[in-house]
């Protein structure tokens, strides 16, 4: 008599849960706005239990940060020379922020982090630091200059989202590049 055992542990399969939750997060933020996109609503939109979300992320802010990391992926850091690399980075971040739900989620979590030191730490270490370090290496610039570059570019893009509810149009992104490059590109 032979028996077969499954290699899969008991319970529901978990593969793909993060992707489903991230898609539901961006969709919920886009449809309801950041403030009304609660963990309960995100879980319902993803078709998972609220406990499934809280097992992975201790807070809405932590979920949003991981969702943004997934949405942004690695920075392309393309270009021959500092000016071209910085220009492509500005265009890349502007394009990512303009994706449905991404800019809203970024602006919302950024705003929440202003008065939440724990969230500010998550945002800084998990989202900003990997991109800052990659830019420092690619540009061969010190941390303070790269942080200022990030502040100017991301701050401007998020300000536009906050003031208009819309991402910056291509012509304005090109103007931002023209304004930023003379100061940063050597």
N, C-alpha and C positions, 0 to 999 in steps of 0.2 A: 504494500500500500504506500503510495507516494503522496506527499503533501506539498503543496506549493504555498509559499508565503510571499506576501507582497513586500517590496522594499519601501513602499510609501507608508509613512506613519499614519495612524488613524486620524480621522477628521477630514475637513475639506481641504482641497489643494490650495496652496498659498502662492504658487507662482503667478506672477502678474498682478498681485494685489496692489503693489505700489503704483504701477502704471495706471491701474483703474482709479485709484484714489487721486493721483495727480491730475488725471484728465477731469475727474469730477470736481476737483478743487478749482481748477481754472475755469471750468464751465460755470460753477456756482458763483465764483467771484465775478465773472463777466455778466451773469444774469441778474444777480442780486446786489452786487457791490461788495466790497471787502467787509464792511462792518456787519452786514446781514448774512455773510457766508460763515455760518457757525459750523462747528465740528459735527453737530447733529445733522444739519442740512447737507454737508459734504458727504457724510457717511451714507445718508439716504440716497443721495444722487449716485454714489458709487455702488449701491446695493450691498453694503457691508454693515456690520454692526458697529456702533460707536466704539465699543470696546476694542474692535479690530484696529481702529484708527489710534486710540489711546495706547495700545500696546506698542505701537511703532513710534508715535510722536507724543510727547508729554503735554503739548499745547498746540493751539492753532498756529501760533507763530513758528514753532519748530516745524510743523507740517508745511507751512508756506515756504520757509527757507529751503527745505529739501525739495519741494515742488519747483522752486525757482532754479535750484541747482540742476535738476533734471531738465527743465525747459532750456536753460542756457547751454548746458553741456560744456565741453572744453572750449576755451577761447581759441579762435583760429590762428591768431598771431602770425599773420601772413604779411609779407612785404619785404622789399629789398631796401633796407635802410630804415632809420628811425621814423622819418616823416611818413613813409608809406605804411609802416606797421601801425603807427598811431592813427592814421586816417582809416585804415581797415578796421581797427579796433572800435573806433567811434561809430562807424557805419554798422558794425556787427551788433554792438550793444543797443543802438537805436532800433535796429530791426527786431531784436529780441524783445525789447520793451514794447514794441508795437504789435506783437502777437496777441491774439485775443486772450484776455484775462491776465497776461503776464505783467503788463505795466500796472494794472489795477492792484494785483497781488503785491508787487514790489513796492508801490507807493504806500499801500496799506500797512504792510509789515514794517516798512521804514518809519512811518508815522507812529505806529505803536511802540517801536523801539526807543523813541525819544524819551518816553516816561517809564520804560520797563528795562532796567539794567540787565536782567537775565536774558531777555530777548535781544538786547543790543549786543551782548556777548556772543550769542548764537549767530546773529547776523554778521558780526565782524569776523569771527573765527571760521565759521562754516562757509559763508558766501563771499565776503570780501577778500579774506586772506589768500585763498588759493589763486584768485585772479591777480591780486596784487603781486604775489611772489612770481607768478608766471610773467607778468609784465616787467617786473624788476629784472628778471633774468634776460628776457628778450631785448629790453631796451638798454640794459646795463646802466640803470639809473638808481640812485639811492631811494630808500623807502619813502622819505618825506616828499620827494618830487612825484613819485608814482601815486602816492595817496592824494596829493593835490590834483593831479591829472584826473584821477577817479572822481574826486569831489566835484571838480568843475564839470566834467562830462555827465556823469550820472545825476548829479544834482540838477543840472540844467534840464536834462531829459525828464526827470521825475517832476520838476517844477512845472514844466509844460503840461504833463499829464494831470497834475493837481489843479492847475488853473483853468484848463480847457476841457479836461476829460478825454482828450485825444492825444495820441502820440505826435511827436514832432514830424512834420512833413519833410520829404527828401530835400527840398530846397533849403530849409532851415538847418537840417543836419549838415549839408554842404557848407553853409555859412558858419556853423559851429566849428567845423573842421578848419576852415580858413582862419577863424579867430584863435583857435587853440594852438595850431601848429607853430606859428612864429614864436610863441612863448616856450613851448616844450621841446620841439624838435631842433636839435643842434646842427 
